[in-house]
């Protein structure tokens, strides 16, 4: 009455394929930098940056979904794990981008010189 061990090779390759496609798309956008996305802005940030942030959060969620076995858990447990992490990632991105923009503007519009 032993439990049969199932191979997860197909599932691992599926996850690898999906994450590879998303990553390849991100890299292609980073290399090509479409003019409309690179120079278009939304909330003081380029649309290209928003796409990178959203795709990174999607990849992080999918990694948790697949490798932390969240697909078999209840919806409330999934969201109790995923929601704080998504919020933290978005908050950290916001802080980094806002403070980076402030530092750039200070050095751009003042007599201080870039020494780093």
Buried (B, 14 or more C-beta within 10 A) or exposed (E): EEEEEEEEEEEEEEBEEBBEEBEEEBEEBEEEEEEEBBEEEEEEBBBBBBBBBEBBBBBBBBEBBBEEEBEEBEEEEBEEBBEEEBEEBEEEBEEEBEEEEEEEEEBEEEEEEEEE
